[in-house]
Amino acid sequence: MIRIRSIMLFLASAVLGLVVGPGTVLAGEAVEGTAKADKLEQCVEPTAVMRRNHFTFIKHQRDLTVRQGIRGSKHSLAGCVDCHARKDASGKAVPVDAPGQFCAGCHEYVAASLDCFSCHSAVPGEK
């Protein structure tokens, strides 16, 4: 199942590369390699664990923050955004929920709603 998804994502990337052209950067498009996460071997948890459980981590962190006032754990939404937001060609952060970006890409693939950013910032440092 994971192998099929990987192949599908690869093919979709290849088709997009053919349509847009290799090395082309559209205005506002995120540049690969500009996110902190692009330079890391793994996230705060192994990749397989994050793919399966990130919602549980975020929900648990939400409960700790809202009910107990505990902020800044390794599973905070702000930490995710800070690490996964890429920059465009001009150096401006591209929102993680923009079409094709980190959060949006996976949520589109699995047809899951991405409503976190109706309240929370999708770029680092914004309030």
N, CA, C and O of each residue as an XYZ file, in Angstrom:
508
protein
N       0.821     -1.198      0.000
C       0.000      0.000      0.000
C       0.860      1.254      0.000
O       0.625      2.172     -0.786
N       1.868      1.297      0.891
C       2.750      2.455      0.960
C       3.547      2.571     -0.333
O       3.764      3.677     -0.828
N       3.988      1.435     -0.889
C       4.754      1.456     -2.137
C       3.904      2.024     -3.271
O       4.407      2.798     -4.086
N       2.641      1.659     -3.338
C       1.754      2.182     -4.379
C       1.599      3.689     -4.227
O       1.643      4.418     -5.218
N       1.418      4.160     -3.004
C       1.309      5.604     -2.765
C       2.585      6.326     -3.186
O       2.532      7.392     -3.800
N       3.725      5.740     -2.851
C       5.003      6.348     -3.218
C       5.140      6.449     -4.729
O       5.584      7.471     -5.253
N       4.761      5.395     -5.420
C       4.830      5.399     -6.887
C       3.879      6.452     -7.456
O       4.232      7.174     -8.387
N       2.671      6.535     -6.892
C       1.694      7.522     -7.369
C       2.200      8.944     -7.165
O       2.069      9.786     -8.053
N       2.779      9.212     -5.994
C       3.328     10.540     -5.730
C       4.485     10.851     -6.664
O       4.611     11.975     -7.150
N       5.330      9.857     -6.917
C       6.451     10.046     -7.838
C       5.944     10.376     -9.238
O       6.435     11.306     -9.876
N       4.957      9.610     -9.715
C       4.409      9.855    -11.047
C       3.748     11.227    -11.147
O       3.899     11.928    -12.147
N       3.020     11.599    -10.108
C       2.389     12.922    -10.099
C       3.449     14.021    -10.147
O       3.276     15.019    -10.848
N       4.533     13.846     -9.413
C       5.629     14.823     -9.423
C       6.271     14.890    -10.798
O       6.598     15.971    -11.289
N       6.452     13.724    -11.419
C       7.072     13.680    -12.741
C       6.206     14.394    -13.763
O       6.714     15.162    -14.579
N       4.888     14.147    -13.725
C       3.971     14.805    -14.651
C       3.993     16.312    -14.429
O       4.048     17.079    -15.390
N       3.950     16.740    -13.177
C       4.007     18.162    -12.868
C       5.313     18.760    -13.385
O       5.322     19.867    -13.922
N       6.405     18.035    -13.225
C       7.696     18.504    -13.729
C       7.698     18.670    -15.230
O       8.313     19.603    -15.745
N       7.016     17.775    -15.951
C       6.933     17.884    -17.399
C       6.068     19.066    -17.819
O       6.376     19.756    -18.791
N       4.985     19.294    -17.081
C       4.082     20.400    -17.408
C       4.738     21.739    -17.109
O       4.703     22.650    -17.937
N       5.334     21.861    -15.935
C       5.927     23.127    -15.522
C       7.310     23.306    -16.122
O       7.707     24.419    -16.465
N       8.042     22.208    -16.248
C       9.406     22.277    -16.766
C      10.399     22.112    -15.649
O      10.178     22.612    -14.545
N      11.494     21.419    -15.911
C      12.480     21.176    -14.861
C      13.133     22.473    -14.396
O      13.558     23.303    -15.200
N      13.201     22.620    -13.079
C      13.875     23.779    -12.509
C      13.069     25.064    -12.541
O      13.550     26.101    -12.084
N      11.868     25.021    -13.064
C      11.040     26.216    -13.137
C      10.446     26.512    -11.765
O       9.963     25.607    -11.083
N      10.482     27.756    -11.370
C       9.878     28.152    -10.108
C       8.814     29.194    -10.423
O       9.122     30.287    -10.899
N       7.576     28.851    -10.156
C       6.480     29.781    -10.387
C       6.401     30.779     -9.246
O       6.868     30.497     -8.142
N       5.818     31.938     -9.498
C       5.677     32.958     -8.452
C       4.920     32.381     -7.274
O       3.822     31.849     -7.440
N       5.497     32.483     -6.082
C       4.855     31.988     -4.878
C       5.013     30.493     -4.653
O       4.564     29.965     -3.636
N       5.654     29.803     -5.603
C       5.839     28.364     -5.470
C       7.004     28.081     -4.530
O       8.033     28.754     -4.586
N       6.840     27.096     -3.677
C       7.888     26.741     -2.721
C       9.072     26.117     -3.435
O       8.913     25.343     -4.379
N      10.247     26.462     -2.974
C      11.471     25.919     -3.540
C      11.923     24.736     -2.681
O      12.121     24.866     -1.473
N      12.080     23.587     -3.327
C      12.519     22.384     -2.628
C      13.863     22.640     -1.954
O      14.755     23.258     -2.535
N      13.994     22.155     -0.719
C      15.251     22.293      0.004
C      15.335     23.527      0.885
O      16.360     23.751      1.529
N      14.271     24.339      0.929
C      14.313     25.568      1.725
C      13.663     25.438      3.090
O      13.767     26.354      3.906
N      12.995     24.324      3.361
C      12.409     24.090      4.689
C      13.459     23.466      5.589
O      14.334     22.739      5.118
N      13.376     23.747      6.877
C      14.284     23.118      7.840
C      14.194     21.597      7.736
O      15.207     20.903      7.825
N      12.987     21.087      7.549
C      12.765     19.636      7.483
C      13.471     18.999      6.294
O      13.818     17.819      6.340
N      13.687     19.767      5.232
C      14.348     19.223      4.040
C      15.789     18.794      4.321
O      16.360     17.984      3.591
N      16.361     19.343      5.378
C      17.762     19.062      5.695
C      17.917     18.006      6.795
O      19.038     17.674      7.182
N      16.799     17.481      7.296
C      16.830     16.523      8.401
C      16.593     15.108      7.905
O      15.940     14.899      6.882
N      17.124     14.143      8.632
C      16.929     12.730      8.305
C      15.542     12.241      8.710
O      14.953     11.410      8.019
N      15.007     12.758      9.844
C      13.668     12.369     10.282
C      13.037     13.505     11.073
O      13.714     14.438     11.506
N      11.749     13.404     11.248
C      10.975     14.389     12.003
C      11.214     14.161     13.509
O      12.151     13.460     13.891
N      10.364     14.755     14.352
C      10.491     14.554     15.799
C      10.205     13.105     16.197
O      10.529     12.674     17.303
N       9.602     12.377     15.286
C       9.366     10.930     15.422
C       9.737     10.315     14.073
O       9.835     11.041     13.084
N       9.944      9.013     14.004
C      10.203      8.386     12.703
C       9.068      8.678     11.710
O       7.913      8.838     12.105
N       9.408      8.743     10.439
C       8.446      9.108      9.402
C       7.186      8.259      9.437
O       6.081      8.796      9.356
N       7.329      6.954      9.556
C       6.155      6.069      9.573
C       5.238      6.385     10.754
O       4.014      6.340     10.627
N       5.831      6.704     11.897
C       5.048      7.045     13.088
C       4.313      8.368     12.862
O       3.139      8.491     13.211
N       4.989      9.344     12.288
C       4.355     10.638     12.037
C       3.209     10.503     11.033
O       2.146     11.097     11.218
N       3.419      9.740      9.993
C       2.351      9.573      8.992
C       1.100      8.970      9.603
O      -0.015      9.364      9.262
N       1.278      8.031     10.488
C       0.139      7.334     11.065
C      -0.478      8.098     12.235
O      -1.695      8.054     12.414
N       0.335      8.800     13.042
C      -0.137      9.337     14.320
C      -0.083     10.855     14.483
O      -0.361     11.353     15.574
N       0.265     11.608     13.436
C       0.437     13.049     13.649
C      -0.823     13.713     14.184
O      -0.736     14.626     15.006
N      -1.984     13.274     13.735
C      -3.219     13.890     14.230
C      -3.387     13.643     15.723
O      -3.816     14.533     16.457
N      -3.051     12.437     16.176
C      -3.138     12.122     17.608
C      -2.184     12.999     18.403
O      -2.546     13.508     19.464
N      -0.955     13.181     17.891
C       0.018     14.044     18.577
C      -0.499     15.477     18.677
O      -0.427     16.101     19.736
N      -1.018     15.990     17.564
C      -1.511     17.373     17.547
C      -2.716     17.523     18.478
O      -2.821     18.506     19.210
N      -3.616     16.551     18.446
C      -4.797     16.601     19.313
C      -4.394     16.548     20.788
O      -4.948     17.275     21.613
N      -3.435     15.691     21.112
C      -2.957     15.585     22.495
C      -2.306     16.904     22.919
O      -2.543     17.388     24.025
N      -1.491     17.480     22.042
C      -0.845     18.758     22.345
C      -1.890     19.853     22.528
O      -1.751     20.713     23.398
N      -2.928     19.820     21.712
C      -4.013     20.797     21.856
C      -4.621     20.717     23.249
O      -4.856     21.741     23.891
N      -4.870     19.510     23.710
C      -5.454     19.336     25.039
C      -4.521     19.843     26.134
O      -4.967     20.492     27.080
N      -3.220     19.546     26.008
C      -2.247     20.034     26.996
C      -2.196     21.555     27.010
O      -2.126     22.167     28.076
N      -2.229     22.165     25.831
C      -2.118     23.625     25.732
C      -3.382     24.307     26.252
O      -3.312     25.210     27.086
N      -4.527     23.871     25.757
C      -5.790     24.530     26.107
C      -6.184     24.281     27.561
O      -6.603     25.205     28.259
N      -6.052     23.057     28.012
C      -6.543     22.711     29.352
C      -5.522     22.914     30.460
O      -5.892     23.190     31.601
N      -4.216     22.777     30.130
C      -3.195     22.871     31.169
C      -2.205     24.012     30.948
O      -1.344     24.257     31.793
N      -2.320     24.710     29.818
C      -1.424     25.839     29.548
C      -0.005     25.435     29.199
O       0.900     26.268     29.243
N       0.206     24.178     28.854
C       1.555     23.692     28.516
C       1.792     23.933     27.029
O       1.058     23.425     26.181
N       2.821     24.711     26.725
C       3.169     25.018     25.333
C       4.568     24.538     25.026
O       5.359     24.282     25.934
N       4.875     24.414     23.742
C       6.242     24.167     23.322
C       6.712     22.730     23.329
O       7.919     22.486     23.342
N       5.800     21.766     23.319
C       6.257     20.375     23.263
C       6.758     20.065     21.858
O       6.566     20.854     20.933
N       7.394     18.921     21.706
C       7.934     18.569     20.395
C       6.841     18.272     19.373
O       7.143     18.151     18.186
N       5.593     18.153     19.789
C       4.495     17.882     18.867
C       3.601     19.103     18.655
O       2.431     18.948     18.304
N       4.116     20.291     18.857
C       3.284     21.487     18.701
C       3.064     21.804     17.226
O       3.942     21.566     16.396
N       1.899     22.337     16.906
C       1.577     22.725     15.538
C       2.524     23.821     15.054
O       2.931     23.821     13.892
N       2.874     24.753     15.938
C       3.812     25.819     15.562
C       5.172     25.232     15.183
O       5.828     25.721     14.264
N       5.589     24.190     15.888
C       6.853     23.523     15.559
C       6.789     22.863     14.191
O       7.756     22.900     13.430
N       5.651     22.259     13.883
C       5.466     21.631     12.565
C       5.603     22.679     11.463
O       6.345     22.489     10.499
N       4.881     23.780     11.618
C       4.895     24.847     10.619
C       6.304     25.424     10.488
O       6.792     25.625      9.376
N       6.953     25.688     11.611
C       8.287     26.266     11.587
C       9.267     25.379     10.815
O      10.132     25.886     10.100
N       9.136     24.072     10.955
C      10.077     23.150     10.325
C       9.706     22.822      8.876
O      10.597     22.633      8.048
N       8.421     22.750      8.553
C       7.996     22.266      7.239
C       7.663     23.351      6.227
O       7.517     23.042      5.044
N       7.537     24.603      6.638
C       7.231     25.671      5.682
C       8.439     25.936      4.797
O       9.540     26.187      5.286
N       8.220     25.879      3.506
C       9.285     26.182      2.549
C       9.199     27.644      2.151
O       8.231     28.331      2.478
N      10.208     28.109      1.450
C      10.241     29.496      0.982
C      10.134     29.511     -0.531
O      10.500     28.550     -1.209
N       9.619     30.633     -1.052
C       9.551     30.774     -2.500
C      10.870     31.354     -3.007
O      11.807     31.537     -2.231
N      10.944     31.640     -4.289
C      12.182     32.123     -4.900
C      12.642     33.455     -4.319
O      13.832     33.768     -4.366
N      11.719     34.242     -3.771
C      12.085     35.535     -3.188
C      12.435     35.424     -1.698
O      12.778     36.425     -1.069
N      12.349     34.216     -1.132
C      12.688     34.005      0.271
C      11.534     34.161      1.235
O      11.732     34.103      2.449
N      10.319     34.358      0.716
C       9.138     34.489      1.562
C       8.545     33.108      1.855
O       8.457     32.266      0.962
N       8.138     32.880      3.109
C       7.567     31.587      3.496
C       6.279     31.314      2.737
O       5.420     32.185      2.600
N       6.163     30.088      2.248
C       4.951     29.634      1.559
C       4.126     28.869      2.583
O       4.657     27.972      3.238
N       2.839     29.193      2.744
C       2.013     28.505      3.744
C       2.004     26.988      3.544
O       1.928     26.505      2.414
N       2.081     26.242      4.648
C       2.089     24.787      4.566
C       0.770     24.231      4.050
O       0.699     23.072      3.642
N      -0.277     25.058      4.068
C      -1.566     24.590      3.567
C      -1.859     25.066      2.147
O      -2.955     24.841      1.635
N      -0.888     25.723      1.506
C      -1.065     26.142      0.112
C      -1.098     24.890     -0.766
O      -0.469     23.888     -0.426
N      -1.816     24.930     -1.881
C      -1.906     23.753     -2.748
C      -0.522     23.189     -3.081
O       0.374     23.910     -3.520
N      -0.374     21.880     -2.859
C       0.868     21.194     -3.171
C       1.942     21.282     -2.102
O       2.996     20.662     -2.243
N       1.703     22.034     -1.042
C       2.715     22.158      0.008
C       2.571     21.027      1.017
O       1.706     20.163      0.876
N       3.433     21.039      2.046
C       3.593     19.885      2.927
C       2.271     19.351      3.482
O       1.904     18.214      3.186
N       1.565     20.122      4.258
C       0.318     19.643      4.874
C      -0.754     19.410      3.809
O      -1.422     18.376      3.798
N      -0.907     20.381      2.923
C      -1.957     20.304      1.915
C      -1.776     19.095      1.006
O      -2.752     18.428      0.661
N      -0.536     18.806      0.615
C      -0.285     17.691     -0.291
C      -0.770     16.364      0.252
O      -1.442     15.612     -0.454
N      -0.438     16.066      1.494
C      -0.864     14.796      2.090
C      -2.360     14.771      2.348
O      -3.019     13.762      2.098
N      -2.902     15.885      2.851
C      -4.331     15.923      3.129
C      -5.150     15.795      1.851
O      -6.203     15.156      1.862
N      -4.695     16.381      0.762
C      -5.387     16.222     -0.526
C      -5.328     14.760     -0.963
O      -6.321     14.205     -1.433
N      -4.163     14.145     -0.806
C      -3.973     12.765     -1.236
C      -4.931     11.814     -0.527
O      -5.477     10.908     -1.155
N      -5.141     12.009      0.779
C      -6.007     11.109      1.537
C      -7.425     11.654      1.690
O      -8.245     11.063      2.393
N      -7.718     12.780      1.035
C      -9.041     13.407      1.068
C      -9.492     13.727      2.485
O     -10.645     13.501      2.850
N      -8.557     14.259      3.284
C      -8.871     14.653      4.657
C      -8.950     16.170      4.744
O      -8.190     16.883      4.090
N      -9.865     16.643      5.548
C     -10.042     18.075      5.744
C      -8.830     18.657      6.459
O      -8.280     18.041      7.371
N      -8.425     19.835      6.043
C      -7.293     20.529      6.658
C      -7.809     21.871      7.169
O      -7.679     22.898      6.504
N      -8.398     21.840      8.370
C      -9.012     23.061      8.896
C      -8.219     23.710     10.025
O      -8.669     24.702     10.599
N      -7.049     23.169     10.355
C      -6.227     23.735     11.440
C      -5.926     25.209     11.184
O      -5.918     26.027     12.103
N      -5.679     25.529      9.907
C      -5.177     26.853      9.576
C      -6.277     27.883      9.335
O      -6.007     28.997      8.887
N      -7.510     27.505      9.634
C      -8.562     28.526      9.637
C      -8.382     29.403     10.889
O      -8.832     30.548     10.920
N      -7.724     28.854     11.912
C      -7.417     29.621     13.142
C      -5.917     29.818     13.328
O      -5.484     30.873     13.793
N      -5.119     28.809     12.969
C      -3.677     28.841     13.221
C      -2.913     29.334     12.002
O      -3.361     29.169     10.868
N      -1.750     29.944     12.245
C      -0.889     30.447     11.192
C      -0.280     29.297     10.388
O       0.133     28.284     10.953
N      -0.231     29.465      9.076
C       0.334     28.444      8.193
C       1.770     28.782      7.786
O       2.390     28.032      7.031
N       2.301     29.900      8.278
C       3.702     30.267      8.031
C       4.372     30.595      9.363
O       3.714     31.072     10.287
N       5.668     30.342      9.464
C       6.357     30.588     10.731
C       6.358     32.060     11.110
O       6.473     32.937     10.254
N       6.228     32.314     12.402
C       6.351     33.665     12.933
C       5.137     34.545     12.819
O       5.120     35.626     13.407
N       4.109     34.135     12.084
C       2.882     34.942     11.982
C       2.001     34.674     13.185
O       1.943     33.550     13.683
N       1.327     35.689     13.645
C       0.376     35.539     14.747
C      -1.029     35.652     14.214
O      -1.989     35.555     14.979
